[in-house]
Amino acid sequence: MEQKKSRKKANFFEKWFLDNRFSVILFNLLLFFLIIWVFNKISFVLNPAWMFFSAILPPVLLATIQFYVMNPVVDWLEKKWRVPRVLTIIVLFLIVVVALIWIINTIIPIVQEQINSLVKNWPKIWDDAVNATQNALRDPRLNSVRSNIDKIIDNTQKTLFKSGQTTVNVALTNISSAVSIITMIIMTLMTAPFLLFFMLKDGHNLRPYITKFAPQRWQKSFGKLLWDINNAISSYIRGQITVAFWVGVMFAIGYTVVGLPYGYTLAILAGFLNLIPYFGTFIAFIPALVIGIMTSVPMLIKVLIVFAIEQTIEGRVISPLVMGNKLEMHPITTILLLIGASAVWGLWGVVFGIPIYAVLKIIVSRVYNYYRKVSDVFDDDADSATEDASSDKNKQVKTNSNDN
């Protein structure tokens, strides 16, 4: 009797704790938050490591982005034409230097002139926008909402004035922070090319080198995991940069054709903001829309036509051809991820939230699949699959016997 009771107790424990998926998930979550709590308690030990990491992150990040853009060219020339990697890297560096010189001498003066003109004329543009809004509000049909819109305009003016005043005060009181930021930018621009050179030269050996540190029986799957992560990041970075470049080119051509003021500046802004999926192009379109309204009604119509043509070409040709659905993310997931990442990490979260999510998704799915394979918790799935297979087999045997 005692043996039977102890067996029942053991079976009860195994059933509700050891072999219960819900209990295992709760236990893993408990361990996860316990680790976070421990790290929070020893933050004084991790702060120097975080300072070191934040210091080396900007040049490493810039070099990594450039690596994913240039590395396909280096690999292709080496495999196809057996061109030495060092020679290709030197040629690419020279091309980048020539392109930077051309941009500095050609595009930057135009953009600088347009920005200065926009800053100088912005008060007039804003006053014209306010006057146009107030003239539209004189329509008797809008008497009920006129006071509310006047309050919105006044609040917007006060908010913009306070924001500008606060920005100036912060800039004046945090000169040391500005100096540190400028120093970081200079150090990043100086060190990133050296990192990029060695990444392009020896980057193809990194994955086999890291794989050696894994246990022998895990090296194959670990190497495949690194390959998937590298492929996801490279696809995203190359795709986003390519799409952003062509978006800027299309807007520059369109705004130049229709004669929109500050067209080059607005096109470059649209290209950079397009790095933000779904929202970037629409955010960049707002100043173009305002300037089009202030210029003339025909100019507004032309700007809308340019935007419609750009969105059609980008959505039907460029994005499907370049990006496809390589990250396998649903648009709702992307939008919610952007909203959450922007709330937590601001602009950095908007730009890097999607690739970080893609990497974590690959790691978690691989760990989960491995856990399903080795754990007894999911034996019921295998048993049900075995039962289904045996039942199908028995049905097939019965069918064959009936046919005979």
N, C-alpha and C positions, 0 to 999 in steps of 0.2 A: 504493500500500500504506500509506504513512504517513497519507494522508487517511482511509483506512478505519479504521486503528487509533485515530486521534484521534476519529473519529466514534463508534467503539465506546466509548472512554473517556468521551466526553461523554454518550453514551446511558446508560452505566453510572452516572455521577454523577447525571444527571437521574432515573433510575429509582429509585435507592436513597436519594437525599437530597432533591432538589428536588420530586419528584412522589410521595414516599412519606409517607403519612399519619403513620405511627409516628414517623418522623424529625422531621417538622414539629411533632408534639405534644411530643416530647422537647426540641426546640429552644425552643419556647415556654415550657415548664416551666423550662428553664434560664434563660431571660431573666427569668422571673417571680421565681425565687429569687435571681438576681443583683441585681435591683432591691431586693428585701428586704434583701439583704446590704449593699448600698450605703447604704440608708436607716439601717440599724443602725450603720454606721460614722460617719454624720454626725448621730447622734442629738442631739449638743450643739447643732446648728443647729435641729432640729425640736422640742426641748423647750420653748422659749418659745411656739412655735405651738400645741403640745399644751396648755400651760397656759392660753393664751388660749381655745382651743376648749373645754376642760373648764370654764372659768369661764362661758362664755355658753351652754353646752349645757343646763343645767337650765331656765332660763326659756324658751329656745327650744323645748325638748321639751314643757314644760307648755302653752305657747301653741299648739303644733302639735296636740296631742291635743284641746284645746278647739276649735281651728279646725275639725278634721274633724267634731266633734260639732255645731257651730253653723252651719257654712257651708251645709249643705243647706237649712236654714230661710231663710237670707239669700238664697240663689239662687232658691229657690222663690217667695218673696214678691216678689222683684224681677221675675221673669219672668211670674208669674201675675197679680199685682195692681199691678205697677209701683211698689211701695213703695221709696223711697230706701234704699240700703244702710245709710247712717249712722243713719237712724231705726230700722231693724230692729236694728242692733247695739246702740243705746242701750237699746231695750226688752229685748233679751236680757240685757244687763248688769244691768238693774234686776231682772229675774226671778231671775238668779243671786244677786244680793245678798239679795233677799227669801228665797230658798231657804236661803242660808247662815245668815241670821239665824234662820230657823225651826229649822234643824238645831242651831245653837248653843244655842238656848233649849229645845228639846224633846228631841232625841235624845242629844246629848252628855251632859247630866246623867244620863240613864238608863244610858248605857253606862259613864260614869265610876263610878256607884254599883255597877254590876254588876262592873266590873273590880276595884274596891276590895274588894268582898265576895269575889270569886274569889281574889284574892291573900291575903286574910285567912284564908280557909277552905281554901286549897290544901293546907297540911300535913295537915289532918284528912282531906281527900279522898284524899291520897296514902297516909296510914296506913290508911284504910279499904280502899283498893285492895290494899295489901300484905297486910292481915289476911285479906281475902276470898280472895286467891290462896293464902295459906298454909293457910287452912281447906280450900280445895279440894284442896290437896296432901296433906292427911291421909288421903285415900283410899288404901287399901292397894295398889290397882292402880297407883298412881303412885310407888311407892317407888323404882323404878329411875331416875326422872328428877327426883326431888325435890331432890337435892343440886345438880344442874345449874341448876335454876330458882332455888334459893336464891342461888347464886352470881351468876346474872344480875341478880336483884333488888339484891343488895349492890353489884355493879359499877355498876348504873344509879344507885343512890343516891349513890355516890362520884363518879360522873361528873357528875351534876347539881350536887352540892355544889362540885366543882372548877370547873365551868363558871361557876357563879354567882360564886364567889370571884374567878376570873380576870376576869370581866366588870366586877366592882366595882373591882378593881385597875387595869384598863385605863382605866376611866372616870375614876378619881382621878388617874392619872398622865398622862392625855392631855386635860387641861382645855383646852389651847390648841386641840386638834383639835375638841373639842366646841364651843368658841366659834366656830371657823371654820365648822363645820357649821350652827350656828344663824344665823350671819351669811349664809351661802349661802341658807338657807331664806327668811330675811327678804327678801333681795335678789331671790330668785326670785318670791316672792309680790308684790313691789312692781313688778317690771318686766314680768312675764308679761302682765298686763292691757293694758299699752300695746302690747306686741308683738301681742297677739291682736287689738286694735282695728284696727291697720293691716293685719294679715294678712287679716282679714275684709273690710276696705274695699277693698284693692287686690290681694288674693290671686289673683283670677281673671285678672289681667293678668300674673302671673308667668311662666306657661308660654310665652305668645307672646313675652315679653321675652327669656327665656333662649334660645328657639329662634332668635332673630335672630343669635346669636353663632356658630351652626353654619354651615358652608359652604352655599351656595345649593342644591346638589343633594342635601344631606343634611337640609335643614330639615324636610321633610315626615316622613321616617322618624324623625328625632330628636324632633319634636313628638309623634309617636305613641308613642315610647318613654317620654317624660315623662308622657303621659296614662296609659299602662299602669301605670307606677310609682305615680302618684298614685291611681289607681283601686284598686290592690292594697292600698296602705297605708290608704286611707280605709275600704275594706270591712272590713279586719281590725280597725282601731281601733273603728269604730262597732259592728261585730258583737260584739267582746269586751266592750265597755262595756255594751251593751244586754243581753247574756246575763248578765253579772255582776250587773247591777242587778236583773233579774228573779229570779235565783237567790237574792240576798239577801232580796228581798221574799217569795218562797215559803218560805224557811226561817224568816223572822220570823213569818209567819202560822202556819206549822205548829208551831213551837216555842211560840208563844203559845197556840195551841189546846190542845196537850197539857200545857201548864204546865211546861215544862222550865226549870229555873233558869238564869240568865244567857243567856236565849234571844236577846235583841236583840244582845248582844255576839257570840255565836256566829254569828248570821245575818250580821252585818256582816263578820265574819272570813271567812265562806264566800263572800260576794260579792267581797271583795278577792282571796282566793286563787283564785277561779274564773278570774282573768286568766291563770293558769297552765293551759294546756290539758291535759285528761285527768287530771291529778294533783291540781289545786287543790281541787276539791270533796271528794275523798277525804281529803286532808290536813286540811281544815277539819272533816271529820266525826269525826276521832279524838277531839278533846276533848269533843264532844257525846256520843260513845259512852261515854267514861269517866264523864262526869257522869251520864248515864242509868243506867249500871251502879251507880254509888254511890248514886243516889236510890232506885231500886227496880227489881225485875224488870218490873212492868207499864210503868214509864217507859221502860225499855230497849226494850221491844216497840213502844211508841208512837214512840220516836225512829227505830227501824228502819222503821216504816211511813211516817213523814214523809220519810225519806231515799229510800225506794222510790218514793213518789209524786213527789217533786221530780225524781229522775233520769228517771222516765218522761215527765213533762211537758217537761223540758229536752231530753231526747234525741229525743222524738217530735214536739214542737211548736216549741219556742223556737229551738233551735239550727238545725234544718233551715230554718225560716222566716227567721231572721235571717242566719245565716252561710252555709248551703248548703255548696258546695264551691268558693268563689270563688278560693281560692288554689291549687286543684288539687294538694293535697298528700296523699299516702297516709298513713294513720295510722302505719305503721311509720316512714316518713321523719320525721314529726312527733315521735314518741317518741325516736328516735335523736338528732334535732337538739336536743331539750330536754336529753337526758342530756349530750351533748357541750358544748352552750352553758353549762349549769350548771357543768360541770367547769372550763371555761375562764374564764367571766366571772361565775359565781355567780348571784345573783338577777337582775341586769341581763340576763344571757344568757338566763335562763328567760323573762323578760317580753318582751324585744326580739329574741330569736333568730329567731323565725318571720318577722316582717316584714322583717328584714334579709335572711334567706334568700330571701324572695319577691322582693325588689328585685334581689338578685344573680342569681337565677334568670332574671328577665326580661332583665337586661343581658347575661348570658352567652349566653342563647338567641338574642337579637338579633344579637350579635357573631358567633356561630357560624353563623347563617343567612346573614349578610352574607358571611362568609368562604367558605362553600360556594358562594355565588353568583359571587364574583369570582375564586376560586382555581382553579388548574388541577389541584389535587390530587384534586378530586371530579369530574373530567371523566368518569371511568369510569362513574359513576352515570348521567350524562347520556347517555353512549354506550350503556350497557345499556338505558336507557329508550328511546332512539331505535331500537335494534335490536329491542326487544320490540314497539315500535309498528309498525316496518316489517314484522316477521314477521306480526303480526296483520293488517296491511293486505294482505300477500301471500296469507294464508290466506283472507281475505274475497274477494279477487279470484278465487282458484281456486274457491271455493265458488260464486260467481256464474257463473263460466264453465261449471262443471259443471251448474248448474241450467239454463243456456241450452242 
